[in-house]
């Protein structure tokens, strides 16, 4: 908090809880600086943050003036320091953050300092929600069995987190089985307006945050400004460092009308995702306004805000309005807090009432809610929207590239295959198309038929939709109607229900709908991200064997936000995002290639066709059930003891001491190498000489392709490492669960089975060429050979490099492999920042240039010059590529160090070394 007030903005406000001090934005207009009332609401929140922290040191008067004079199309090329009120983490990204903090403590101790200086200065909450896997499903015991398995697999990780909760100040942990991080944030942690004691006064200010999950943006629905950052950046913020950012453009989305019958918030967000991806909003704020806001509930807004990473924006912001206040009351927040939020936001000009002139925006996109229609997205990307009426046609068109050429007789010539737990055989020739063989599979005593397009996973999962009552109640009503018509889910479909909050189960149970979902085998499997992050668990072996042996293009339909290749399940090649209601519908149909308008979803016991429209609930019925089933007491009861956990959590051992005791035999937690040979002064910058290309990659390479995720294959470098350490394959767990062990993670970097490295054409997976000998080998093996002989590495890539989840290990693994620079056509925001945070130089081709236009193959030897002399933000460097015949091409590339602070981080070898050196210097 600031110790000075150069703009005289300090004022008082009377609330139900007493007098608070706040920093009044309108004083800037009174002083002739600018009129904040025409600024986008998200910019006003940032401006308050600067005004309150303005002390002439971390935040200067020039910072305040630069943002206060924000203009839609004339932005200063300037960075500003943002001081978030708090940090939120989930366990996949939170465990590595805790490991890094523990390693920093160990480094300080080795250097003779006090390890307790390494401590979160900004409050941080970690919610354990990414570790539960769908091992068990289709039974009332699924939840308990999955949680039991979760504790067995993650005991070491959870013990680390319990140590951290006790060892660090300002650090809280929400135990497993409580809910998805973003929903816990929305329903409980977020205050909208915070208060804090400063010099004997109670200061009120907007709740702001950064989080280690890209979908932190979900909280924007509540008028809370926040977004996802890398775990590395989050650690720096936790340690009291500002988050430095360029002043953003803001794209306004003006909403009008209301959703028509049959359309859901999921259909709306998939439409918005496609619309804004096409518009181009990467690195920009998106803010929603207009009369259509009144037609959207706060959970509907949360659905839209959640998917900001999918449409590419830094955030998808909704200002505080009457719906915000209603949601706070409906989720059991204290009356004094609701009063404070209303009084503060109205006094500060942060309350949206739709009156008066609209804010000024960089650009405005118009969207009529009345034009939304039922929609899916797939089969590979969340912004590939497909109207429901076109899914059948689009599926067959999209999978053409996935199918090998087929002999017309192949479908009849397939021999019988013995499968574990069942027998796989070709179906009769009459039912098998030459391009789509239908395969008989014996499963649990039944014979089922699989072919291309079979839906083998139907998951109501993820933060995006699973706590929106309109679609969850809708799914329950659709299930009820289906059961009453005698319909059943196809037996080969792996079904699951993983809500974002236990409150969902409470209101489904109160509404009498949970038994119908369970009748369709949508039993509760856990409160966590599950399928959406690849924790879908194994398919039944007869189904898996049929897919493998016959190269079937199997399908997953999930209510998630990510459907990148190999993310959901390694055997499922087509993945579609859909509303929970459509997830149930496709589970009933059992195939994706169905035209719901013309084809029945099934047949009742009398043989009469049942169409989707026959069982689809009306909006009026859905809203009526919501009114009868939800009340604030549900939320108060669920969150009364949110940090306590169950008996399994409470009985875990808690290591003692200020220093974490590293166990050299652990395969889950190891001290990372980042600070082992740490010096108080950073080494001088050097040009990159004699570099080789580790991988040549195309467009839209996601962090799923780069960062280890999902299951660990037995024959992979990571799998072989675990076996050598005595871990049987049954106990491998997932890459996500082992993020605290860099030895596992480095072996899994660039090991995605769908990675296409153009150095080894025709090959998928983590393979490359070791240039000195021409041998093909895994990327990990090649990288280790290069390190042995001291050869630096680079990556060549296309557009949107690093899109997707904000996985810090995508940058950490890259750095540990010995990659010194990534040369791409463009970068996704968070991954570019993470690369800088790990001391890897992001280089961007100049506009109009790329690998192909410059004739680069990846077999050249590279020098990158202009680093040693010192770098400026976005400075051009010279890249020289020498071919085997001795010829050379030289071209400029832009060093994507976008701010002076990023230049400084790069000079130190990353954010954490810079922060650690600063802490040690302050102590000396």
FENMO-V476587 format. One record per pair of residues at least 6 apart in sequence whose ideal C-beta (glycine too) atoms are under 6 Angstrom apart, sorted by the first residue. I is the first residue (numbers start at 1). J is the second residue. D is the distance in Angstrom with one decimal. If there is no record, write none. Layout:
I	J	D
I	J	D
This chain:
1	198	4.1
2	52	5.7
2	53	5.1
2	54	5.7
2	55	5.0
3	55	5.8
4	55	5.5
6	54	5.9
6	61	5.5
8	27	6.0
9	23	4.4
9	24	5.1
9	27	4.4
9	51	5.4
11	22	6.0
11	24	4.3
12	19	5.5
12	21	5.8
13	20	5.3
13	22	5.7
13	347	5.6
15	339	5.7
15	340	4.9
15	343	5.2
16	336	5.0
16	339	4.0
17	336	4.3
20	202	4.9
20	204	4.1
21	201	4.8
21	203	5.0
22	204	4.7
23	51	4.8
23	52	4.4
25	36	4.3
25	348	5.9
25	349	5.8
28	34	5.8
28	36	5.9
28	68	5.3
29	35	4.8
33	68	5.1
34	68	4.5
34	69	5.1
36	44	5.6
37	349	5.6
38	359	5.9
38	360	5.2
39	70	5.8
40	250	4.3
40	287	5.0
40	359	4.7
41	319	3.9
42	225	5.8
42	285	5.0
42	287	5.3
42	317	4.3
43	70	5.3
44	350	5.9
45	206	4.9
45	225	4.5
47	67	5.1
47	68	5.9
48	206	6.0
49	83	5.9
50	59	5.4
50	63	5.3
50	64	4.8
50	67	5.8
51	64	5.7
52	205	5.8
53	59	4.4
53	83	5.1
54	64	5.4
58	81	5.7
58	242	5.9
59	81	5.6
63	80	5.2
66	76	5.2
66	78	5.1
67	80	5.9
72	360	5.0
72	361	5.9
72	362	4.7
75	247	5.2
78	247	5.9
79	244	5.0
79	246	5.5
79	899	4.0
80	247	6.0
81	242	3.4
81	244	5.7
82	243	4.6
82	245	5.7
83	242	5.5
84	208	4.9
84	209	5.1
84	210	5.0
84	237	5.9
85	194	5.3
85	207	5.7
85	208	4.9
86	123	4.6
86	209	4.8
87	122	5.7
87	124	4.3
87	210	5.9
87	234	5.3
87	237	5.6
87	238	5.2
88	125	5.3
88	185	5.8
88	209	5.7
88	211	4.2
89	126	4.3
89	212	4.5
90	127	5.7
90	129	5.5
90	130	5.2
90	181	4.4
90	213	5.1
91	128	4.3
91	130	5.2
91	131	5.7
92	130	4.0
92	736	4.4
92	739	5.9
93	212	3.7
93	231	4.6
94	126	4.3
95	157	5.5
95	739	5.5
95	740	4.8
96	231	5.5
96	739	4.9
97	231	4.7
97	235	5.2
98	164	4.6
99	740	4.8
100	235	5.7
101	118	5.9
102	660	4.0
103	671	5.3
103	672	5.4
103	675	5.4
104	118	4.6
104	916	5.6
105	115	3.8
105	118	4.7
105	659	5.7
107	675	3.8
107	678	5.2
108	115	4.9
108	118	6.0
109	115	4.8
113	923	5.8
115	658	5.2
115	659	5.8
116	658	5.5
117	919	5.8
119	168	5.6
119	169	5.3
120	168	5.6
120	170	4.3
120	171	5.3
120	238	4.2
121	240	3.8
122	237	5.8
122	238	5.4
123	170	4.7
124	171	5.2
124	238	5.2
125	172	5.0
125	189	5.8
126	173	5.0
127	174	4.2
127	181	3.8
127	184	5.1
128	176	4.6
129	180	4.8
129	181	5.1
129	528	4.5
129	529	5.9
130	529	5.3
130	736	5.9
131	150	5.4
131	154	5.2
131	737	5.8
132	146	5.6
132	150	4.8
132	526	3.8
132	528	4.0
133	535	4.4
133	537	4.9
134	496	5.0
134	525	5.0
134	530	5.3
134	536	5.5
134	537	3.9
135	146	5.8
135	149	5.4
135	537	4.7
136	142	4.4
136	145	4.2
136	146	5.4
137	494	5.9
137	496	5.1
137	525	5.5
138	521	4.2
139	523	6.0
142	523	4.9
142	525	4.8
143	524	4.5
143	526	6.0
146	525	5.5
146	526	4.9
147	177	5.5
150	176	6.0
151	648	5.1
153	733	4.6
154	737	5.8
156	666	6.0
156	668	4.1
156	669	5.7
157	668	5.6
158	652	5.6
159	652	5.7
159	653	5.8
160	669	5.6
161	173	5.2
162	652	5.6
162	654	4.6
163	655	4.3
164	171	6.0
165	173	4.6
166	654	5.9
172	643	6.0
174	184	5.9
174	642	5.9
175	645	3.1
175	649	4.3
177	527	5.6
179	500	5.8
179	501	4.4
179	527	5.0
180	463	4.6
180	500	4.0
182	215	5.6
182	218	4.1
182	463	4.2
183	463	5.9
183	467	4.6
183	500	3.5
183	501	4.6
185	219	5.4
186	302	6.0
187	331	5.1
187	501	5.9
187	635	5.9
188	639	4.6
190	207	5.8
190	219	5.5
190	222	5.5
190	224	5.1
191	207	4.8
192	207	5.4
192	222	5.8
192	223	5.8
192	224	6.0
192	341	4.6
193	204	5.8
193	340	5.3
193	341	4.8
193	344	4.7
194	205	5.7
194	207	4.9
195	202	5.3
195	204	5.2
196	203	5.6
204	344	5.3
207	224	4.8
208	225	4.9
208	226	5.9
209	226	3.9
210	229	4.6
210	234	5.9
210	237	5.7
210	243	6.0
211	228	5.5
212	231	4.7
212	234	4.8
213	228	5.5
214	228	3.7
214	309	4.1
214	805	5.4
214	806	4.1
215	306	5.2
215	463	5.7
216	226	5.3
216	227	5.7
216	228	4.5
217	227	5.3
217	305	5.3
217	308	3.9
217	315	5.1
217	316	5.7
218	302	5.2
218	305	5.3
218	306	4.0
219	226	5.2
220	305	4.0
220	315	5.1
220	316	5.4
220	317	4.6
221	298	5.8
221	301	3.8
221	302	3.9
221	305	4.3
221	318	5.2
223	319	5.6
223	320	3.6
223	324	5.4
227	314	5.1
227	315	4.7
228	806	4.4
230	806	5.7
230	808	4.5
230	830	5.8
230	834	3.7
230	837	5.8
231	808	3.6
232	808	5.4
232	834	6.0
232	837	3.8
232	911	5.2
233	837	5.9
236	911	4.8
236	915	5.3
237	243	5.5
239	915	5.4
241	915	5.8
244	899	5.3
244	901	4.2
248	284	5.8
248	285	4.8
249	284	4.6
249	362	4.1
250	285	4.4
250	287	5.6
250	361	5.4
250	362	5.5
251	281	5.3
251	284	5.5
251	286	5.1
251	362	5.9
251	363	5.4
252	287	5.5
252	289	5.9
252	361	3.5
252	364	4.5
253	288	4.9
253	365	5.0
254	290	3.9
254	364	5.6
254	366	5.3
255	290	4.5
255	292	2.9
255	293	5.9
255	367	5.6
256	290	5.8
256	291	5.7
256	292	4.7
256	368	5.3
257	292	5.7
257	368	4.8
257	369	4.3
257	370	3.8
258	295	3.7
258	369	5.3
259	369	5.2
259	372	5.7
260	370	5.7
261	619	5.7
262	374	5.8
263	372	4.4
264	471	5.3
264	579	4.5
265	300	4.1
265	303	4.3
265	468	5.8
266	465	5.5
266	579	3.5
267	372	5.3
267	374	5.5
267	375	4.3
268	372	5.1
269	303	5.0
269	304	4.9
269	307	5.1
270	375	4.7
270	377	4.7
270	385	5.1
271	372	5.7
272	304	6.0
273	307	5.5
273	310	4.8
273	311	4.6
273	382	5.8
273	383	4.8
274	383	5.0
274	385	4.0
276	311	3.7
277	311	5.4
277	312	5.9
277	383	4.0
281	312	5.1
281	313	4.4
282	312	4.2
283	829	5.2
284	313	5.7
285	314	5.6
285	315	5.5
286	313	4.2
286	316	4.8
287	317	4.6
288	318	5.3
292	369	5.1
298	323	5.3
298	327	3.9
299	468	4.0
301	318	4.8
303	464	5.8
303	468	5.5
304	316	5.9
305	316	4.4
306	463	5.9
306	464	4.6
307	561	5.2
308	315	5.6
308	316	3.9
310	382	4.1
310	561	5.8
319	352	3.8
320	345	4.6
320	350	5.8
320	351	5.4
321	352	4.5
325	338	5.8
325	342	5.7
328	338	4.9
329	338	5.8
330	632	5.8
331	635	4.5
332	632	4.0
332	635	3.8
332	636	3.9
345	351	4.1
373	387	5.7
374	388	3.9
375	385	5.6
375	387	5.7
376	386	5.1
376	391	5.7
376	576	4.6
376	578	4.8
377	384	5.6
377	385	5.2
377	577	4.3
378	563	5.5
378	575	5.7
378	576	3.5
379	398	5.4
379	574	3.6
379	575	5.9
380	565	5.6
382	563	6.0
382	577	5.9
386	394	4.9
392	593	4.6
392	595	5.0
395	453	5.9
395	592	5.2
395	593	5.3
399	553	4.8
402	553	5.2
402	573	5.6
406	434	6.0
406	435	5.7
408	434	4.2
411	432	3.7
411	437	3.7
412	429	4.7
414	426	4.3
416	425	4.8
417	424	4.3
417	549	5.6
419	542	4.4
419	545	4.2
420	541	4.4
421	541	5.3
421	542	5.4
422	441	6.0
422	442	3.8
422	443	5.3
422	542	3.3
423	442	4.5
424	441	5.3
424	545	5.8
424	546	4.8
425	440	4.8
427	438	4.1
427	440	4.9
427	449	5.5
431	438	4.9
432	438	4.7
436	451	5.1
436	452	4.6
438	449	5.1
438	451	4.4
439	450	4.9
439	546	5.0
439	550	5.4
440	447	5.7
440	449	5.9
441	448	5.3
441	450	5.7
441	542	5.0
441	546	5.0
443	491	6.0
443	542	5.1
446	491	5.4
448	491	5.6
448	492	4.8
450	546	5.3
452	552	5.8
452	553	4.6
453	555	5.9
453	591	4.9
453	592	4.7
453	593	4.3
454	554	5.6
454	591	5.8
455	493	5.6
455	555	4.9
455	557	5.6
455	586	5.1
455	590	5.7
455	591	5.9
455	592	5.9
456	539	6.0
456	543	5.8
456	554	4.6
457	494	5.0
457	536	5.8
457	556	3.8
458	493	5.1
458	495	5.2
458	557	5.3
458	583	5.2
458	586	5.9
458	587	3.6
459	496	4.8
459	531	3.8
459	558	4.2
460	497	4.9
460	559	5.3
460	580	4.6
460	583	5.3
461	498	4.6
461	530	4.9
461	531	4.3
461	532	5.0
461	558	5.4
461	560	5.6
462	532	3.7
462	560	3.7
462	561	5.9
463	500	5.2
464	561	4.5
465	471	5.3
465	559	4.2
465	580	5.6
466	499	4.6
466	500	4.5
467	500	3.8
467	501	4.8
467	504	5.8
469	626	4.9
470	622	5.7
471	579	5.0
471	580	4.8
472	504	5.6
472	580	5.9
473	622	5.3
473	625	5.0
473	626	5.6
474	581	4.6
474	617	5.7
474	622	5.1
475	580	3.8
475	581	4.9
475	584	5.2
476	508	5.4
476	513	3.0
476	517	5.8
477	617	3.8
478	581	5.2
478	584	5.3
478	615	5.6
479	516	4.2
479	517	4.7
479	520	5.2
479	584	5.6
480	513	5.9
480	516	4.1
481	615	3.7
482	588	5.9
482	615	5.1
483	516	5.0
483	519	4.9
485	604	5.1
485	610	5.0
486	604	4.5
486	605	4.4
487	588	5.4
487	602	4.5
489	495	6.0
489	520	4.8
489	521	5.5
489	587	4.5
489	588	5.8
490	590	3.1
492	543	5.5
493	587	4.9
495	521	4.4
495	522	5.0
495	587	5.7
496	525	4.5
497	522	4.5
497	524	5.3
498	525	5.4
498	526	5.3
498	530	4.2
502	527	6.0
502	638	5.2
503	634	5.1
503	635	5.9
503	638	5.5
506	634	4.8
507	629	4.3
507	630	5.2
508	514	4.4
510	629	4.7
511	625	5.1
511	629	4.2
531	558	5.2
532	560	3.3
532	562	5.9
534	567	5.3
534	709	5.3
534	710	3.8
536	568	5.8
536	569	4.9
544	571	5.8
547	554	5.1
547	571	4.8
553	573	5.0
553	574	5.6
554	572	5.0
555	574	4.7
555	592	4.5
556	568	4.7
556	572	4.6
556	575	4.7
557	576	5.0
557	578	5.3
557	583	5.3
557	586	4.4
559	580	4.6
559	583	5.3
560	577	5.9
563	575	3.8
563	577	5.4
564	702	5.0
564	704	4.7
565	754	4.1
566	752	5.7
566	753	5.4
566	754	4.2
567	704	5.0
568	575	4.8
570	753	5.8
585	612	5.6
588	601	5.3
588	602	5.7
589	601	5.2
596	612	4.2
600	609	3.5
600	610	5.6
600	611	5.4
601	610	5.8
601	612	5.0
602	610	5.3
603	609	5.8
604	610	5.6
662	671	4.6
667	725	5.3
667	727	5.6
668	738	5.8
668	740	5.6
668	741	5.8
669	740	4.3
670	741	4.7
672	742	4.8
682	907	5.9
682	908	4.6
685	867	5.3
685	868	5.5
686	868	5.3
687	865	5.0
687	867	5.0
687	868	4.8
688	792	5.5
688	820	5.1
688	864	4.0
689	863	5.3
690	861	6.0
691	792	4.5
691	794	4.8
691	862	4.3
692	771	5.0
692	791	5.5
692	793	5.9
693	794	5.8
693	796	5.7
693	858	4.0
694	768	5.9
694	793	4.5
694	795	6.0
695	757	4.5
695	768	5.8
695	795	5.4
696	758	4.0
696	759	5.4
696	796	4.6
696	858	3.8
697	797	4.4
698	798	4.8
699	798	3.8
699	799	4.4
700	800	4.7
700	803	5.8
701	797	5.7
701	801	5.4
702	803	5.1
702	804	3.5
703	802	5.8
703	804	4.5
703	805	5.2
703	807	4.5
703	810	4.1
703	831	6.0
704	804	5.4
705	752	4.7
705	755	5.0
706	750	6.0
706	810	4.1
707	807	4.0
707	809	4.6
707	810	3.8
708	735	3.6
708	745	5.4
708	748	2.9
709	735	5.3
711	734	5.9
712	718	5.1
712	719	5.2
712	732	4.4
712	735	6.0
713	719	5.4
714	729	5.0
716	751	5.8
717	747	3.8
717	778	5.6
717	780	4.4
718	744	5.0
718	747	4.0
718	748	4.6
721	747	5.6
722	732	5.8
735	748	5.2
738	744	4.4
745	809	5.2
745	813	5.5
746	813	5.4
746	816	4.6
747	780	4.9
749	813	3.0
749	817	5.9
750	766	5.1
750	779	4.5
751	766	3.5
753	765	5.0
754	764	5.8
755	765	6.0
755	766	5.8
757	768	5.6
759	768	5.4
759	769	4.8
759	858	5.3
760	767	5.0
760	776	5.9
766	778	5.6
766	779	4.7
768	779	4.9
768	782	5.0
769	776	5.9
770	777	5.8
770	782	4.5
770	785	5.7
783	817	4.1
783	818	5.4
786	793	5.8
786	818	5.8
787	818	4.9
792	820	4.5
793	818	4.9
793	819	4.7
794	821	4.7
794	862	5.8
795	819	5.8
795	822	4.5
796	823	5.4
796	851	5.4
796	858	5.5
797	824	3.9
798	825	5.2
799	825	4.5
799	826	4.9
800	826	5.9
800	828	5.8
801	824	3.9
801	827	5.2
802	827	5.7
802	828	4.5
802	831	2.6
803	828	4.1
806	830	4.2
808	834	5.7
810	831	6.0
811	834	3.6
811	835	5.0
811	838	4.4
812	838	5.8
814	840	5.7
815	838	4.1
815	840	5.3
819	840	5.9
821	841	4.2
821	843	5.4
821	864	6.0
822	842	5.6
823	843	4.4
825	845	5.3
825	850	5.1
827	842	5.7
832	842	4.9
832	896	5.7
835	842	4.9
836	902	4.9
836	905	5.7
836	906	5.8
837	910	5.4
837	911	4.3
838	910	5.0
839	909	4.1
839	910	4.3
842	896	4.0
843	893	4.4
844	894	4.5
844	896	5.2
854	891	5.8
856	881	5.9
860	881	3.9
860	882	5.7
860	883	5.4
861	882	4.7
862	881	5.4
863	880	4.4
864	877	5.7
864	879	5.5
865	878	4.6
866	877	3.7
866	878	5.6
871	895	5.7
871	897	5.9
871	903	5.2
873	897	5.7
873	898	5.7
873	899	5.6
874	894	5.7
875	895	5.1
876	892	4.3
876	894	5.8
877	893	5.9
877	895	5.4
878	890	5.9
879	891	5.7
879	893	5.0
880	888	5.9
880	890	4.7
881	889	5.1
882	888	4.9
897	903	4.8
897	906	5.5
905	911	5.0
905	914	5.3
908	914	3.8
